[in-house]
Amino acid sequence: MAAPICPDCQKRLEGGFLLDQGSAGPTVGKWVEGAPVKSAWSGLKLKGRRQLNVYAWRCPSCMQVRLFAPE
């Protein structure tokens, strides 16, 4: 994915990611399809739901962060 431009400052955004600190160690944050549904065993029901890595882009000027979850 090419670096997007900040709609407010017109500066090129810096790429990065959201860190998810789970019990198994650090991972990349994910977007999960649909509303959260509680599970007694795993915290949330995820089976059969589409999951995509979330990428973060930060503006070096206004410090706004934009999130993208490409297929």
GIQUI-V182278 format. One record per pair of residues at least 12 apart in sequence whose C-alpha atoms are under 10 Angstrom apart, sorted by the first residue. I is the first residue (numbers start at 1). J is the second residue. If there is no record, write none. Layout:
# GIQUI-V182278
i=I j=J
i=I j=J
This chain:
# GIQUI-V182278
i=1 j=15
i=1 j=55
i=1 j=68
i=1 j=70
i=2 j=15
i=3 j=15
i=3 j=57
i=4 j=57
i=4 j=58
i=4 j=59
i=4 j=66
i=5 j=57
i=5 j=58
i=5 j=59
i=6 j=57
i=6 j=58
i=6 j=59
i=6 j=60
i=6 j=61
i=6 j=62
i=6 j=63
i=6 j=64
i=6 j=65
i=6 j=66
i=7 j=59
i=8 j=59
i=8 j=61
i=8 j=62
i=8 j=64
i=9 j=59
i=9 j=60
i=9 j=61
i=9 j=62
i=9 j=63
i=9 j=64
i=10 j=59
i=10 j=61
i=11 j=58
i=11 j=59
i=11 j=60
i=11 j=61
i=11 j=62
i=12 j=57
i=12 j=58
i=12 j=59
i=12 j=60
i=12 j=61
i=13 j=56
i=13 j=57
i=13 j=58
i=13 j=59
i=13 j=60
i=13 j=61
i=13 j=63
i=13 j=64
i=13 j=65
i=13 j=66
i=14 j=56
i=14 j=57
i=14 j=58
i=14 j=59
i=14 j=60
i=14 j=63
i=14 j=65
i=15 j=55
i=15 j=56
i=15 j=57
i=15 j=58
i=15 j=59
i=15 j=65
i=15 j=66
i=15 j=67
i=16 j=54
i=16 j=55
i=16 j=56
i=16 j=57
i=16 j=58
i=16 j=65
i=16 j=67
i=17 j=29
i=17 j=30
i=17 j=53
i=17 j=54
i=17 j=55
i=17 j=56
i=17 j=57
i=17 j=58
i=17 j=67
i=17 j=68
i=18 j=30
i=18 j=53
i=18 j=54
i=18 j=55
i=18 j=56
i=18 j=57
i=18 j=67
i=19 j=54
i=19 j=55
i=27 j=53
i=28 j=52
i=28 j=53
i=28 j=54
i=28 j=55
i=29 j=51
i=29 j=52
i=29 j=53
i=29 j=54
i=29 j=55
i=29 j=56
i=29 j=69
i=30 j=50
i=30 j=51
i=30 j=52
i=30 j=53
i=30 j=54
i=30 j=55
i=30 j=69
i=31 j=49
i=31 j=50
i=31 j=51
i=31 j=52
i=31 j=53
i=31 j=54
i=31 j=55
i=31 j=67
i=31 j=68
i=31 j=69
i=31 j=70
i=32 j=46
i=32 j=49
i=32 j=50
i=32 j=51
i=32 j=52
i=32 j=53
i=32 j=54
i=32 j=69
i=33 j=46
i=33 j=48
i=33 j=49
i=33 j=50
i=33 j=51
i=33 j=52
i=34 j=46
i=34 j=49
i=34 j=50
i=50 j=71
i=51 j=69
i=51 j=71
i=52 j=68
i=52 j=69
i=52 j=70
i=52 j=71
i=53 j=68
i=53 j=69
i=53 j=70
i=53 j=71
i=54 j=67
i=54 j=68
i=54 j=69
i=54 j=70
i=55 j=67
i=55 j=68
i=55 j=69
i=55 j=70
i=56 j=68
i=56 j=69
